[in-house]
Amino acid sequence: MDGSAGNGNIFRKVFNFYYDGFRGMTWGRKLWIIILIKLFIMFAILRVFFFQDFLGSRFSSDKEKSEYVIDELTNRKPND
């Protein structure tokens, strides 16, 4: 390999590979839509209901938040 291909050539080949693959899809497009909807549900909707802002709702400053986290990491018993 003499390096004459250049760095841009490999990126163009990878781009063309995926571009041609997605362009030729038939039922794969529906599959990708389902995947994107699932990702949206996991990261947007479930976050609101199950992963609430624990520190933001209990402490007003970053200093209080950091002190709480340090205290929990250093003083908490392993089985709590």
N, C-alpha and C positions, 0 to 999 in steps of 0.2 A: 504494500500500500504506500503510494508516494505522496499522499496528502493533497493531490490535485483536485479532489472532489469538492473541497471547501466545506465550511461549516453549514452554510445555508442549504446545501444540496440534501443533506440527511433530513433536515426539518421539512423541506419540500416533499421528499419522498414519504415521510410519515404523514404529513397533511394530506397528500393525494391518496394514500392508502385508506385513511379514515373517510375522506370525502367521497371517494368512489364507493366505499362500503356502505355508508349511510344513504347515498343517493340511490343505490340499487336495492334498498330494503323494500319489502312488501309488508309482511306482518310484523317485522322487527320494529317498525315505527310505532305500532300500537303497544308493543312491549316496552319501548322506551318511554312512552307516555305514562304507562302504568308505573314504571320505576320512578319517574319524576314526581308523580302524584304521591307515591309512598314516601319519598324523601321529604316532600313538603309536609305531609302529615306528621312524620317523625320529628322533624326539626322545628316546625312552626306551631302546630296545634298541640302536640303532646308537651312541648316545653312550657306552654302557658299553664296547663293543668297540673303537671307532675313535677316540673323543675322550676319552682318559684324562687325568687330572689331572697334567700334566707338572710344573708348578711345585710342586704340593702333595706330590708324591712325592720331590722332590729337595731341597726347602728347608723348614725348620721355621718360620721367622718371615716376617712380611710384609716386613720390612726386607731380608732376604736375597733374597726374590722380586723386590722392586722394584730392587735393585742388579743382579741378573742381567738383568732386562728392559732397564734403562737401558744396561747394558754391551752387550747384543746389538744394541740400536737404534743406539748411537753408534759402536761399534767393529767391527761386522761388515762384511765386504766384500760388495759387491752381488751377486756370483755364488756366495756360500756357501749 
